[in-house]
């Protein structure tokens, strides 16, 4: 494969995956099959990627355009060795909402760019110095707390949307839950998308959908772009997002490495830089921040096709779809009740994913350091504490993240200096299982 990851060898006869094998990143099936799998990747990310702009008020077509561009950029920077689709990250929802309240959409876009820049810088450091320092700075107890408080901090937002159309929202919730347990394979993994469609149908029957925007939209055209503004006061809102994106990207690289039986650790820094740059580009034009997608890992695992050629197709398909304004207008008609129902499930899942990180890494909560780290951080995040210093405003997610980091490392340092029995053990400080099994916010 070339340095830019373009040029794939044909896998077997190009029609079937060899028995017991898989299509490696540098391989591909025949182009018709590759195009079909690429389109499937686009469908897999639909539900989650579109919910972010719908919830935050960003144009769906613009987000889709930069999602496709970001995916292609990621494949180029990782030299075609790490298959991934970059969709909208749910970690950005809360800071975007808070930044919009202070400085409007332009201020939120500036925050997205700053978050992307920070992620790209961390990626460069990881590329040159390795990722060991991240695992020490962000052990499972800290990572789990940050992920959990981001999801639970959004609970009031879900409630607000749910109450606008309770029946529609309830149908959406029930549909998502039923599809999750009734269907296997790709349909089961698309439970959010199917649930939103079911809720949308109910909303149509109840007259909650306004189709005027679809009639007024053109068939072909560029998405709506927006310029960012930069305000120092939003920095505290977006810093926690960077920490989550770091964990997600490392987890994605380790998952792909495990599934393809190869060492991809040297590409971790590139993956972080690529996602950071993609997020900056998105923020610069009116799109939401990006992240690697667990939904697409599911498609790869089911199909046993890890070919980056399929992701090139997915990126191109996403860009082409963004050039149909009527399609974006259709997505934008999803009413508040449907968003509220989906939000109840999604935000709750994000919160529990943090708990899952603790469970997978066997975090010891009989240790008061771990107990204090999680307990204080969650209360601050859920209650949405706010602290204003001059022009800087730190909301619940930022304060909760800072609390998790400071409490864990501060108490650990004191306990170690005093020779206390409560010093965190090796599993608390060095476990990387939370990176090998990604818990996604996208």
C-alpha positions in Angstrom: 0.0 0.0 0.0 1.2 3.5 -0.7 2.2 6.0 1.9 -1.2 7.7 1.6 -3.1 4.4 1.9 -4.4 4.4 -1.6 -4.0 1.2 -3.7 -5.3 -2.1 -2.4 -4.6 -5.7 -3.2 -7.6 -7.9 -4.1 -8.6 -10.3 -1.3 -8.9 -13.8 -2.6 -11.4 -13.9 -5.6 -12.7 -10.5 -4.6 -16.2 -11.9 -4.0 -15.9 -13.8 -0.7 -14.0 -13.5 2.6 -11.7 -16.5 2.9 -12.7 -19.1 5.5 -11.5 -18.1 9.0 -9.9 -14.9 7.5 -10.7 -11.3 7.1 -10.1 -8.5 4.5 -7.2 -6.5 5.9 -6.9 -2.7 5.8 -4.6 -2.9 2.7 -6.9 -5.3 0.9 -10.3 -4.9 -0.8 -13.1 -7.0 -2.3 -14.4 -6.3 -5.8 -15.4 -2.6 -6.2 -19.2 -3.3 -6.3 -18.9 -5.1 -3.0 -16.6 -2.5 -1.6 -19.0 0.2 -2.5 -21.9 -1.7 -0.9 -20.0 -2.1 2.4 -18.9 1.6 2.3 -22.5 2.7 1.9 -23.4 0.4 4.9 -20.9 2.3 7.0 -22.7 5.6 6.1 -26.0 4.1 7.2 -24.4 2.8 10.5 -23.3 6.3 11.5 -26.6 8.0 10.4 -28.5 7.9 13.7 -25.7 9.1 16.0 -24.1 11.6 13.6 -27.3 13.4 12.7 -28.6 13.6 16.3 -25.8 15.9 17.3 -26.6 18.7 14.8 -30.3 18.2 15.5 -29.9 18.6 19.2 -27.4 21.5 18.9 -29.1 23.3 16.1 -26.3 22.9 13.6 -27.1 22.2 9.9 -27.2 18.4 9.4 -25.8 18.7 5.8 -22.8 20.7 7.0 -22.0 18.2 9.7 -22.3 15.3 7.2 -20.0 17.1 4.7 -17.3 17.6 7.3 -17.8 14.0 8.6 -17.0 12.7 5.1 -14.0 15.1 4.7 -12.7 14.2 8.2 -13.0 10.5 7.4 -10.9 10.9 4.2 -8.3 13.0 6.1 -8.1 10.4 8.8 -7.4 7.7 6.3 -4.6 9.8 4.6 -2.9 10.7 7.9 -2.9 7.1 9.2 -1.6 5.9 5.8 -4.6 3.7 5.2 -3.7 1.4 8.1 -6.5 2.3 10.6 -10.0 1.8 9.1 -12.3 4.4 10.8 -15.3 6.6 10.1 -15.3 10.0 11.8 -18.8 10.9 12.9 -20.2 13.5 15.3 -19.2 13.1 18.9 -21.9 13.3 21.7 -19.2 14.6 24.0 -19.6 18.0 22.3 -23.3 18.4 22.9 -23.1 19.8 26.5 -20.3 22.3 25.8 -21.8 23.4 22.5 -25.1 24.1 24.3 -23.4 26.1 27.1 -21.2 28.0 24.6 -24.3 28.9 22.5 -26.0 30.4 25.5 -23.0 32.6 26.1 -21.8 33.5 22.6 -24.1 32.0 20.1 -23.3 29.3 17.5 -20.2 31.1 16.4 -18.7 31.0 19.9 -19.5 27.2 20.0 -17.7 26.7 16.7 -14.6 28.5 18.2 -14.7 26.1 21.1 -14.8 23.1 18.7 -11.7 24.4 16.9 -9.9 24.9 20.2 -10.7 21.4 21.3 -9.5 20.0 17.9 -6.3 21.9 18.2 -5.6 20.6 21.7 -6.3 17.0 20.5 -4.0 17.5 17.5 -1.2 18.7 19.8 -1.7 15.8 22.2 -1.5 13.5 19.1 1.8 15.0 18.1 3.2 14.5 21.6 1.9 10.9 21.6 3.5 10.3 18.2 6.9 11.5 19.5 6.8 10.4 23.1 4.3 7.5 23.2 1.0 7.1 24.9 2.1 5.7 28.3 1.8 9.1 30.0 -1.9 9.3 29.0 -2.6 5.9 30.7 -1.0 7.1 33.9 -2.7 10.5 33.9 -6.1 9.1 33.0 -6.5 5.7 34.7 -9.9 3.9 34.5 -11.4 5.5 37.6 -10.8 9.0 36.1 -11.8 8.1 32.5 -15.0 6.4 33.7 -16.0 9.3 35.9 -15.5 11.8 33.0 -17.6 9.7 30.6 -20.3 9.1 33.1 -20.7 12.8 34.2 -20.8 13.9 30.5 -23.8 11.7 29.9 -25.6 12.4 33.1 -25.0 16.2 32.9 -27.3 16.1 29.8 -30.3 14.6 31.6 -32.1 18.0 31.9 -31.8 18.5 28.2 -33.4 15.1 27.5 -36.2 16.0 29.9 -36.9 19.3 28.3 -37.3 17.8 24.8 -39.2 14.8 26.1 -41.9 17.0 27.8 -42.6 18.8 24.5 -44.3 15.7 23.1 -44.4 12.9 25.7 -46.2 10.3 23.7 -43.9 10.6 20.6 -40.9 10.5 22.9 -42.2 7.4 24.7 -42.7 5.6 21.4 -39.2 6.5 20.4 -37.7 5.1 23.6 -39.7 1.9 23.4 -38.8 1.4 19.7 -35.1 1.8 20.4 -35.2 -0.7 23.3 -37.3 -3.3 21.3 -35.1 -3.1 18.2 -32.0 -3.6 20.4 -33.2 -6.9 21.8 -35.3 -8.2 18.9 -32.8 -7.9 16.1 -29.3 -9.1 15.6 -26.6 -8.0 13.2 -26.6 -4.6 11.5 -30.3 -3.9 12.3 -29.7 -4.4 16.0 -26.8 -2.0 15.9 -28.9 0.6 14.2 -31.5 0.7 17.0 -31.1 4.4 17.5 -31.8 5.1 13.8 -34.7 2.7 13.7 -36.2 4.1 16.9 -35.9 7.7 15.6 -37.7 6.6 12.4 -40.5 5.0 14.4 -40.9 8.1 16.5 -40.8 10.3 13.4 -43.7 8.3 11.9 -45.8 8.8 15.1 -44.9 12.5 15.0 -46.1 12.8 11.4 -49.4 11.1 12.4 -49.8 13.5 15.3 -49.0 16.6 13.1 -45.7 17.4 14.8 -43.6 17.5 11.7 -43.3 20.7 9.5 -42.4 19.9 5.9 -42.2 23.5 4.7 -38.4 23.5 4.8 -38.2 20.5 2.6 -40.4 22.1 -0.1 -38.3 25.3 0.0 -34.9 23.5 -0.2 -33.1 23.1 -3.5 -32.3 19.6 -4.9 -28.6 20.3 -5.3 -26.4 22.8 -3.6 -23.7 23.4 -1.0 -24.5 23.1 2.7 -24.8 26.2 4.9 -21.5 27.3 6.3 -20.8 29.4 9.4 -17.7 31.3 10.7 -16.4 30.7 14.2 -15.6 33.3 16.9 -13.1 32.7 19.6 -13.8 33.4 23.3 -11.5 32.5 26.1 -14.5 31.9 28.4 -15.5 28.7 26.5 -12.1 27.0 27.0 -13.2 25.4 30.3 -16.3 24.0 28.6 -14.4 22.1 25.9 -11.3 20.8 27.7 -13.1 17.7 29.1 -14.1 16.8 25.6 -10.5 16.5 24.6 -9.8 14.0 27.3 -12.8 11.8 26.2 -11.7 12.0 22.5 -8.2 10.8 23.5 -9.6 7.8 25.3 -12.0 7.0 22.4 -9.3 7.2 19.7 -6.8 5.1 21.6 -9.6 2.6 22.2 -10.4 2.5 18.5 -6.8 1.9 17.5 -6.4 -0.9 20.0 -9.7 -2.5 19.0 -8.8 -2.6 15.3 -5.3 -3.9 16.2 -6.9 -6.7 18.2 -9.3 -7.6 15.4 -6.7 -7.5 12.6 -3.9 -9.1 14.7 -1.3 -6.4 14.2 0.5 -3.7 16.2 -1.0 -0.3 15.5 0.3 1.4 18.6 2.8 3.5 16.5 -0.2 5.0 14.7 -2.0 6.2 17.8 -0.5 9.6 17.6 -1.5 9.9 14.0 -5.0 8.9 14.8 -5.3 11.6 17.5 -3.8 14.2 15.2 -6.1 13.3 12.4 -9.2 13.5 14.6 -8.0 16.8 16.0 -7.5 18.3 12.5 -10.9 16.9 11.3 -12.5 18.5 14.3 -10.8 21.9 13.6 -11.9 21.8 9.9 -15.5 21.0 11.0 -15.6 23.8 13.5 -14.2 26.2 11.0 -17.1 25.7 8.6 -20.1 25.1 10.9 -19.9 21.4 11.6 -19.7 19.5 15.0 -16.6 17.9 16.4 -15.7 14.4 15.2 -14.7 11.1 16.8 -14.1 7.4 15.7 -17.3 5.4 15.7 -18.1 2.1 17.6 -21.1 1.6 15.2 -18.6 1.2 12.3 -16.5 -1.2 14.3 -19.6 -3.4 14.6 -20.0 -3.4 10.9 -16.4 -4.4 10.4 -16.7 -7.2 13.0 -19.9 -8.5 11.4 -18.6 -8.4 7.8 -14.9 -9.2 8.6 -14.0 -6.5 6.1 -11.5 -4.0 7.5 -10.6 -2.6 4.1 -9.9 1.2 4.2 -11.2 1.2 0.6 -14.7 0.8 2.1 -14.1 3.9 4.3 -12.9 5.9 1.3 -16.3 5.0 -0.3 -18.1 6.0 2.9 -16.4 9.3 3.1 -17.2 10.1 -0.5 -20.9 9.0 -0.1 -21.3 11.2 2.9 -19.9 14.2 1.0 -22.2 13.6 -2.0 -25.3 13.3 0.3 -24.4 16.6 1.9 -24.8 18.3 -1.5 -28.5 17.6 -1.6 -30.2 20.3 0.5 -33.5 18.5 0.5 -31.9 15.6 2.3 -30.5 17.9 5.0 -33.9 19.7 5.3 -35.6 16.3 5.8 -33.2 15.4 8.6 -33.8 18.8 10.2 -37.6 18.2 10.4 -37.1 15.6 13.2 -39.2 17.1 16.0 -38.3 17.7 19.7 -40.3 14.8 21.0 -38.3 12.3 18.9 -35.0 14.0 20.0 -36.2 13.8 23.6 -36.9 10.1 23.4 -33.6 9.4 21.8 -31.8 11.6 24.3 -33.2 9.7 27.2 -31.6 6.5 25.9 -28.4 7.9 24.6 -27.5 10.2 27.5 -28.3 7.4 29.9 -26.1 5.0 27.8 -23.2 7.5 27.9 -23.5 7.7 31.6 -23.5 3.9 32.0 -20.6 3.5 29.6 -18.5 5.3 32.3 -19.6 2.7 34.8 -18.7 0.0 32.2 -15.2 1.3 32.1 -15.0 0.8 35.9 -16.4 -2.7 35.7 -14.2 -3.8 32.8 -11.1 -2.6 34.6 -12.2 -4.0 38.0 -11.9 -0.6 39.7 -11.8 -1.1 43.5 -14.4 1.1 45.1 -13.5 -0.1 48.6 -10.5 2.2 48.1 -11.6 5.6 49.4 -9.5 7.4 46.8 -11.5 5.8 44.0 -14.7 6.3 45.8 -14.0 10.0 46.4 -12.8 10.6 42.9 -16.0 9.2 41.3 -18.5 10.5 43.9 -17.4 14.1 44.0 -17.0 14.3 40.2 -20.4 12.8 39.5 -22.2 15.2 41.9 -20.5 18.2 40.4 -21.3 17.1 36.9 -24.9 16.0 37.4 -25.8 19.1 39.5 -23.9 21.3 36.9 -21.9 23.4 39.3 -20.7 26.6 37.8 -17.7 28.7 38.7 -17.0 32.1 37.1 -13.6 33.7 37.3 -13.5 37.0 35.4 -14.4 36.2 31.8 -14.0 32.5 32.3 -17.0 30.3 33.2 -16.4 26.7 34.2 -19.6 24.5 34.1 -20.4 21.1 35.6 -18.5 19.0 33.0 -15.3 21.0 33.2 -15.4 21.2 37.0 -16.3 17.6 37.4 -13.4 16.6 35.1 -11.0 18.8 37.0 -12.2 17.3 40.3 -11.7 13.7 39.1 -8.1 14.5 38.0 -7.1 16.6 41.0 -8.8 14.3 43.6 -7.3 11.1 42.3 -3.8 12.3 41.8 -3.8 14.6 44.8 -5.1 11.9 47.2 -2.8 9.3 45.7 0.3 11.5 46.1 -0.6 12.3 49.7 -1.3 8.6 50.5 1.9 7.5 48.9 3.9 10.1 50.8 2.4 8.9 54.1 2.7 5.2 53.2 -1.0 4.8 53.4 -2.7 1.5 52.6 -5.1 3.4 50.4 -2.5 4.1 47.6 -4.1 3.1 44.3 -2.8 -0.3 43.1 -1.3 -1.1 39.7 -4.7 -1.8 38.1 -5.9 1.6 39.0 -2.8 3.4 37.7 -1.7 1.3 34.8 -4.7 -0.6 33.3 -5.1 0.0 29.6 -8.2 -2.2 29.2 -10.3 0.9 29.0 -8.4 1.6 25.9 -8.7 -1.8 24.4 -12.5 -1.8 24.7 -13.8 1.5 23.5 -16.8 3.1 25.1 -18.0 5.6 22.5 -19.7 8.9 22.8 -20.4 9.0 19.1 
